[in-house]
Amino acid sequence: MKDLPTSRFPAASLAFAMTIAGTVGAFVTESGLHPVTVVFWRCVFGAAFLGTWCLLRGYLPDRTLSLSRLALAALAGACMVLSWTAFFAGFAMTSIATTTIVYHVQPFFVVIIGVVFLKERISLDQMLWMLGAFLGVVLASGLLVSHAQASTAWALGIALTLVAALLYAVATILAKGLGQQRAEVTVLCQTIVGLVMLAPFAGIGQHVPAHSWGWLVSIGVLHTGIAYVLMNSAFPRLTTPVIGIITFIYPVVAIIIDWAIYGHPLGPAQAAGMVLIAVATLGVRLGWRFPRRRVSAA
């Protein structure tokens, strides 16, 4: 089948996907439902959209799927669903902007997991960028602020967000083991795992307010279906530097929405933390190196 029209303009496609992703906090908040319930319905509507999409595009049935790949996809799906749940819980405990900024330390968890469990080597430059990112998290978290914002609930929200980022990193590494399997098929498997896993805890029989359904359908179709399709159509056609830069549209949109709609502006320390995380992330992704003194021969 022919490529998506948006794939002819991959940078614009990815920028649009990141803009959509940046609005998810507002959609979750406006739904007014428990994070587990939101993620369950995200999986339901996301699976419906992606299943239809994959069938229409001819991605299903996928003959590359095997029992081992299905098991790996299921494990990655469980991590991703738990990541979404912890991430959404963080919105209510902190703020959309703070949660989104802290969540973007995922690349550093990928590096740490690679070093600890996969015996990958880490350079001095990567270690320095990670220290910078850690300082950025401390500043962006708002826990250094002396006013009432830095409460126990706020600290728990930051902790949940870091757990969400770690789980996302684990899901990312597991997904690498799926080889050339289409990302849409992988996400479809993840959403199916999610709806089965969360069904006993989502309060399916409980009343859902009429106004919540629009937000839930949008989170499943828009943020899980369309955004993922746009991203995966753009990634193969863009260089790492371009992807790294465009990705930060996501937190910028979240910050603007949190300020404009909910009246939560970033303080100077949080803004500095975001800049540190952004620069450190780009440093790791792009392989930036710190200048070193050359020792002259005697």
Salt bridges, closest charged atoms under 4 A:
ASP3 OD2 - ARG237 NH2 3.02
ASP125 OD2 - ARG289 NE 3.71
ASP125 OD2 - ARG292 NH2 3.04
GLU184 OE1 - ARG182 NE 3.58
ASP258 OD1 - HIS264 ND1 3.12
